[in-house]
Amino acid sequence: MPGALTFRLLGHGIAYSASPVMMAAAFSALDLPHRYVLADVAAEEVPATVASLRRSDAGGANVTVPHKAAVAAEMDELSDVAREAEAVNTVVREGERLIGHNTDFPATVEAIERLRPDGVHHALLLGAGGVSGAVQLALRKVGTEQVTILRRSDGSIGSLAEQITHADLLVNATPVGTGAEDTLVPAELLRPGLAVLDLVYRPSPTRLVREARRIGAPAEAGAAILLGQAWRSLELWLGVEAPVEAMRAALDAELGGTSDA
C-alpha cells in the first residue's frame, strides 16, 4: 500500500467546509491511507504554507476563499485555465514542483448548462473574487452574450434591482448566505425566467435557492460544483478514477440529505 500523504484545504474561516468528509470517503473507497485536513491560514502565511506543500509527505492541496489568487502567484506552473482565471483551487505536487489547476471551471460549466440548457443571454454575477474568475471563464465557455459583474466593494451592488431585470442567469459568487439565512437578492426581484446559481452550499439549499424555486425558477446551490471540483482534484492528485458516488453520498449526508449534489 502506498505511504500515507496529507492533503490540505487552504483558506481562511473555513471550518464550515464539507470537503474533508468527501475526501475521507474517497480515500476509504480507494483503500488508501491518506488524510485531508483544513489549513486555516492568514494572508501573510500563504507563501510559507504553499512552500510546505513541496515536502515528500504532502499529497497536494485544494484552495478556497480568500487565497485562490495568492496561491496562483506561488506556483511553479499554471494550467491554461488557472492562468486565465488568475485563480488556483487545486495544487498538484510533481517532485518539488507545484502545478496550479482550476477544477472549479469545468464543474461550473456543467452547472450553468444544467440550469440554462438553451444558453445564457445576460448573466448577472455577484462578486469578483477568486471564485468569480472561474465563473467568468465558464460563462464565456457556454457562449454567454453579456456578463454584468456587481461588487459590494465598489457599491455597484446597488444597481442590482435595475440589472436583474435584464438577466436570465444570476450567479452568487460571494460568501453571503454561508451558514446563515442571508441573501443579497430580495425575493421580489426573482422571477421564473431567471435561473439562479448560488455557489454557497451550506446550508443546502440556501435561502436564495429556496426562494427562487418557490416562484418556479430553476435554481441550485453549490454542492454539485463542490463535488465536481473535488473529484477532478482527486484524479489530478492520484491519477486514478475518483469514486464519485461514495463522495456524493458523504457530501449529501454531511449537508443533511438535501444537497442536490
Number of C-alpha atoms within 10 A of each C-alpha: 6 8 8 13 16 16 25 23 23 27 22 17 14 16 10 11 16 19 21 18 18 26 25 20 20 24 19 15 15 14 11 15 14 19 16 21 16 18 19 17 18 14 13 9 10 18 14 11 16 18 14 13 22 18 13 13 14 17 22 28 27 27 25 22 17 19 21 26 22 19 24 25 16 18 19 12 17 21 13 12 20 25 17 13 24 20 29 33 29 32 30 25 21 13 9 13 15 22 20 30 26 31 24 28 26 19 23 25 20 17 20 22 15 14 19 19 11 9 17 22 16 20 25 23 24 24 21 17 17 23 27 23 25 28 25 21 19 23 25 15 12 17 12 17 12 14 18 15 18 20 17 13 9 8 9 12 17 12 11 18 14 10 16 21 14 14 20 19 25 22 21 26 22 23 16 19 20 18 14 11 11 14 18 14 19 12 15 10 13 23 20 15 13 24 25 29 24 27 26 25 26 21 20 24 22 26 20 27 22 17 20 25 19 15 14 15 19 20 26 30 28 27 26 22 24 24 23 23 21 25 23 19 24 24 13 19 18 12 9 10 12 21 19 19 14 18 25 24 16 21 27 20 14 17 19 11 13 14 22 16 21
